[in-house]
């Protein structure tokens, strides 16, 4: 079967690179497909709560350093803007609580 047709996502939409769609960012009509290259988190699904199960165009996916963020589930460190913002809040909360130490490279 391969990655062209991978079944359905949590919203009941067909997923895989053979399925044409538009970007899930509100108001964006950019044509995409629902393959891994457009998936928030780089994989179908929510990536262990570290991504939203959405599909986005190039403009609305952002590279993050998944290793530095402690996100082991992320395949290639690409998140949509909403998930980047949620990650920032989670990291800030961990730093404030003392559960995450910020280390300087100096």
For each residue, the residues with C-beta under 8 A, 3 or more apart:
1: 4 5 6
2: 5
3: 6 16 17 35 36
4: 1 16 17 18
5: 1 2 14 15 16 18 19
6: 1 3 15 16 44
7: 14 15 16
8: 12 13 14 15
9: 12 13 15 34 44 45 53
10: 45 46 53
11: 53
12: 8 9
13: 8 9 19 21 34
14: 5 7 8 19 34
15: 5 6 7 8 9 19 34 35 44 55
16: 3 4 5 6 7 19 33 34 35
17: 3 4 33 34 35 36 37
18: 4 5 33 35
19: 5 13 14 15 16 33 34 35
20: 31 32 33
21: 13 31 32 33 34 38 55
22: 28 29 30 31 32
23: 28 29 30 32 38 55 56 57 59 60
24: 28 54 55 56 60 80
25: 28 56 57 59 60 80 81
26:
27:
28: 22 23 24 25 56 57 59 60
29: 22 23
30: 22 23 57 59 60
31: 20 21 22 57
32: 20 21 22 23 38 55 56 57
33: 16 17 18 19 20 21 37 38 55
34: 9 13 14 15 16 17 19 21 38 39 55
35: 3 15 16 17 18 19 38 39
36: 3 17 39 42 43 44 75
37: 17 33
38: 21 23 32 33 34 35 55 56 57 61
39: 34 35 36 42 43 44 51 54 55 78
40: 47 51 52 53 54 55 56 61 78 79 80 83
41: 45 46 47 50 51 52 73 74 75 78 79 83
42: 36 39 47 51 74 75 76 77 78
43: 36 39 47 51 73 74 75
44: 6 9 15 36 39 53
45: 9 10 41 51 53
46: 10 41 49 50 51 52 53
47: 40 41 42 43 50 51 71 73 74 75
48: 72 73
49: 46 73
50: 41 46 47 71 73 74 79 83 87
51: 39 40 41 42 43 45 46 47 54 73 74 79 80 83
52: 40 41 46 80 82 83
53: 9 10 11 40 44 45 46
54: 24 39 40 51 80
55: 15 21 23 24 32 33 34 38 39 40
56: 23 24 25 28 32 38 40 59 60 61 80
57: 23 25 28 30 31 32 38 60 61
58: 61
59: 23 25 28 30 56
60: 23 24 25 28 30 56 57 80 81
61: 38 40 56 57 58 78 79 80
62: 78 79 80 81 84
63: 77 78
64: 69 71 74 77 78 79 84 87
65: 68 69 77
66: 69 71 72 74 76 77
67: 70 71
68: 65
69: 64 65 66 87 91
70: 67 100
71: 47 50 64 66 67 74 77 87
72: 48 66
73: 41 43 47 48 49 50 51
74: 41 42 43 47 50 51 64 66 71 77 78 79
75: 36 41 42 43 47
76: 42 66
77: 42 63 64 65 66 71 74
78: 39 40 41 42 61 62 63 64 74
79: 40 41 50 51 61 62 64 74 83 84 87
80: 24 25 40 51 52 54 56 60 61 62 83 84
81: 25 60 62 84 85
82: 52 85 86
83: 40 41 50 51 52 79 80 86 87
84: 62 64 79 80 81 87 88
85: 81 82 88 89
86: 82 83 89 90
87: 50 64 69 71 79 83 84 90 91
88: 84 85 91 92
89: 85 86 92 93
90: 86 87 93 94
91: 69 87 88 94 95 100
92: 88 89 95 96
93: 89 90 96 97
94: 90 91 97 99 100
95: 91 92 98 99 100 101 102
96: 92 93
97: 93 94 100
98: 95 101
99: 94 95
100: 70 91 94 95 97
101: 95 98
102: 95
103:
104:
105:
106:
